[in-house]
Amino acid sequence: MNETLGKVHFWLSFVGVYLVFMTMHLMGFTGAVRRYSSYVADFMVLQIPTNRFISVAALLLGAVQFIFLFNVIWSRFKGPKAPDNPWGATTLEWDTASPPPFDNFGGRQMTVYHGPMEYDGDASVMQTSTEKAIAGT
Protein backbone atom coordinates (compact mmCIF):
# COMPACT_ATOMS: atom_id res chain seq x y z
CA MET A 1 0.00 0.00 0.00
CA ASN A 2 1.06 3.58 -0.53
CA GLU A 3 2.74 4.72 2.68
CA THR A 4 2.05 8.42 2.10
CA LEU A 5 -1.67 7.82 1.67
CA GLY A 6 -1.58 5.64 4.77
CA LYS A 7 -0.03 8.41 6.83
CA VAL A 8 -2.50 10.99 5.51
CA HIS A 9 -5.39 8.64 6.34
CA PHE A 10 -4.01 7.97 9.83
CA TRP A 11 -3.54 11.60 10.80
CA LEU A 12 -6.86 12.79 9.36
CA SER A 13 -8.64 9.92 11.13
CA PHE A 14 -6.77 10.66 14.36
CA VAL A 15 -7.75 14.33 14.32
CA GLY A 16 -11.31 13.50 13.19
CA VAL A 17 -11.89 11.04 16.03
CA TYR A 18 -10.73 13.60 18.55
CA LEU A 19 -12.90 16.32 17.03
CA VAL A 20 -15.96 14.09 17.27
CA PHE A 21 -15.52 12.29 20.56
CA MET A 22 -13.71 14.88 22.66
CA THR A 23 -16.42 17.39 21.76
CA MET A 24 -19.03 14.87 22.92
CA HIS A 25 -17.04 14.34 26.10
CA LEU A 26 -16.92 18.07 26.79
CA MET A 27 -20.66 18.33 26.10
CA GLY A 28 -21.20 15.68 28.75
CA PHE A 29 -19.40 17.89 31.26
CA THR A 30 -21.85 20.69 30.49
CA GLY A 31 -24.79 18.45 31.31
CA ALA A 32 -25.92 17.41 27.86
CA VAL A 33 -28.37 14.57 28.04
CA ARG A 34 -28.29 11.66 25.64
CA ARG A 35 -31.07 9.92 23.76
CA TYR A 36 -33.37 12.91 23.39
CA SER A 37 -35.22 13.31 20.12
CA SER A 38 -35.84 17.04 20.59
CA TYR A 39 -34.38 19.86 22.64
CA VAL A 40 -36.87 20.62 25.38
CA ALA A 41 -34.91 22.69 27.88
CA ASP A 42 -33.45 26.15 27.32
CA PHE A 43 -29.90 25.03 28.16
CA MET A 44 -30.12 22.31 25.52
CA VAL A 45 -30.87 24.80 22.74
CA LEU A 46 -27.45 26.37 23.32
CA GLN A 47 -25.83 23.07 22.39
CA ILE A 48 -27.27 22.94 18.86
CA PRO A 49 -24.17 24.56 17.25
CA THR A 50 -21.93 22.08 19.05
CA ASN A 51 -24.04 19.19 17.81
CA ARG A 52 -23.82 20.57 14.29
CA PHE A 53 -20.02 20.75 14.64
CA ILE A 54 -19.97 17.11 15.78
CA SER A 55 -22.14 16.11 12.82
CA VAL A 56 -19.89 17.86 10.31
CA ALA A 57 -16.75 16.41 11.94
CA ALA A 58 -18.26 12.92 11.84
CA LEU A 59 -19.15 13.31 8.16
CA LEU A 60 -15.61 14.47 7.40
CA LEU A 61 -14.23 11.53 9.39
CA GLY A 62 -16.38 9.20 7.30
CA ALA A 63 -15.17 10.85 4.10
CA VAL A 64 -11.54 10.35 5.15
CA GLN A 65 -12.15 6.60 5.10
CA PHE A 66 -12.41 6.81 1.31
CA ILE A 67 -8.67 7.56 1.29
CA PHE A 68 -8.10 4.16 2.87
CA LEU A 69 -10.53 2.47 0.49
CA PHE A 70 -8.80 4.06 -2.50
CA ASN A 71 -5.41 2.99 -1.15
CA VAL A 72 -6.55 -0.62 -0.73
CA ILE A 73 -8.12 -0.85 -4.19
CA TRP A 74 -5.23 0.91 -5.93
CA SER A 75 -2.68 -1.27 -4.14
CA ARG A 76 -4.59 -4.43 -5.01
CA PHE A 77 -4.59 -3.77 -8.75
CA LYS A 78 -1.67 -1.38 -9.39
CA GLY A 79 0.65 -1.84 -6.40
CA PRO A 80 3.79 -3.96 -6.33
CA LYS A 81 3.50 -7.66 -5.55
CA ALA A 82 4.59 -8.68 -2.07
CA PRO A 83 7.47 -11.17 -1.86
CA ASP A 84 6.90 -14.69 -0.55
CA ASN A 85 8.15 -13.85 2.95
CA PRO A 86 8.06 -10.05 3.35
CA TRP A 87 8.85 -10.03 7.09
CA GLY A 88 11.58 -12.67 7.11
CA ALA A 89 9.52 -14.90 9.41
CA THR A 90 10.94 -18.26 10.39
CA THR A 91 7.75 -20.29 10.83
CA LEU A 92 6.63 -22.99 8.43
CA GLU A 93 3.65 -21.18 6.94
CA TRP A 94 5.98 -18.56 5.44
CA ASP A 95 8.25 -21.14 3.83
CA THR A 96 5.72 -22.59 1.40
CA ALA A 97 4.34 -21.27 -1.87
CA SER A 98 1.31 -19.02 -2.03
CA PRO A 99 -1.23 -20.41 -2.69
CA PRO A 100 0.08 -23.55 -1.01
CA PRO A 101 0.12 -26.87 -2.87
CA PHE A 102 -2.38 -29.61 -2.01
CA ASP A 103 -0.32 -31.09 0.81
CA ASN A 104 1.09 -27.70 1.91
CA PHE A 105 4.77 -28.47 1.26
CA GLY A 106 4.81 -30.11 -2.17
CA GLY A 107 5.45 -33.66 -0.98
CA ARG A 108 8.45 -32.74 1.17
CA GLN A 109 8.59 -33.90 4.78
CA MET A 110 9.94 -30.97 6.76
CA THR A 111 11.65 -30.96 10.13
CA VAL A 112 12.11 -27.75 12.05
CA TYR A 113 15.41 -27.41 13.92
CA HIS A 114 14.81 -24.09 15.66
CA GLY A 115 12.02 -22.10 17.25
CA PRO A 116 9.85 -19.41 15.66
CA MET A 117 11.69 -16.57 17.42
CA GLU A 118 15.17 -17.61 16.24
CA TYR A 119 15.69 -15.33 13.27
CA ASP A 120 18.61 -16.28 11.10
CA GLY A 121 18.30 -13.94 8.17
CA ASP A 122 17.90 -15.51 4.77
CA ALA A 123 18.12 -19.14 5.90
CA SER A 124 15.02 -21.22 5.39
CA VAL A 125 13.17 -22.55 8.40
CA MET A 126 12.44 -25.81 6.58
CA GLN A 127 15.59 -27.88 6.77
CA THR A 128 15.83 -31.39 5.41
CA SER A 129 18.82 -32.41 7.50
CA THR A 130 20.56 -31.55 10.75
CA GLU A 131 23.76 -30.65 8.90
CA LYS A 132 22.01 -27.93 6.89
CA ALA A 133 20.45 -26.52 10.04
CA ILE A 134 23.84 -26.37 11.74
CA ALA A 135 25.45 -24.78 8.70
CA GLY A 136 22.66 -22.19 8.51
CA THR A 137 21.78 -22.86 4.88
N, C-alpha and C positions, 0 to 999 in steps of 0.2 A: 504494500500500500504506500501511497505517497506520504512521506513523513511530514512535509510542510502542511498539507491539508489536515493531517492528523493533529498537528499542534494547534492549528487554527480552530479546528473543531473542539479540541479539549478546552482551550482557553475561553472561547465563546460560551461553551456549555458551563464551564466553571463559573463565569461571571453571571450567566443567565440564571443558574440555580440559586446563587446568592441573592440576586435581585428579586426573585420570586419568593423564596422561602424565608429569607431574613426579613423582608417586608411583612410577610404574614406573622412572623414571630413578634416583630415590633408592634403590629396591630393588636396582637394578643395582650401585650403589656398595657395597651390603652383601654382594654376592656371590650374589644370587639367580640361579639358572640358569633358562634358558628351555626350553620344549618338553619338560617333564616331565609325565607323566600322573599321577604320585602323588608325595607328599613322602616321600623315603626317608631323608634325613639329619636329624639332630636340629636343626641350625640352620635347616633349611627349615620345620620345624613352627612356628617362631616367626613366620614370615611369613604364616601363614594369616589373621590379622586384617587385615593390610595388603592382602592379595589380596581379602578380602571388601569392604574399603573401596573398592578400585578397581572392583570389580564393581558396587557400589551407585552409585558416582559415574558409571560408564559408563551404567548404566540411567537415571539421572537426566538425563544428557546426551542420551541418546536420546529421553527424554520431552520435553525442551525443544524438540526439532525439531518437535513437534506445534504449537507456537506459530507457527513459520514456515509450516507447512502450513495452519493455520487462517487466517493472514494472507493467504496467496496465494489461497485459495479465497474468502474473504470479499471481498477486493479485486476478484477477477474478476467476481463477481456483484453485489456491493453498492457497490463503490467508485466514485469518480468516473471518468469517461472521460478519457483522456489527450488533450491537444490534438494537432493534426497534427504540430507540430514542437516538442516540449516543451523541447528544449535550445537552440533557436535556432541549429541547425547550418546551415551554408551549402553543403552538398554536395547534389548533385542528388537523391539518394534521399529526402531529407527535404522536397523541394519538389513531390512528387506526391501524389496521393490514396492513401488506404489503405483497402481493397486497391487496388493500382494498376490502371489500365485495361489493356486488351489490349496496347497498344504502349507502355506505361509512362508516356507523357506526353500522352495524349489527342489524338494527331495533331499536336501542336505540335513543331516542330523547335527545340530549345533550343541556345543558345550561352552558354557560361560565360565571363564577362569578369574573373573574379578567382579566386584560389586558395581551397582549402578552409579555410585558417587565417585568412582575411581576414574577420573578423566585422564586419558593418555593421548590426547591430540588426535592425529589422523588414524591411529590404529583402530581396526575393526573390533567390535565387541564379540563377534562370532568367530571364535577360533576353532580350528579343527584338530589341533594337537597342543599338548602342553608346551612343546618346544617353541611353537610360534607365539604362544602367550608370554613365555619368558623373554623371547627376543623382542617382543613389542611390535610384531608385524602382523 
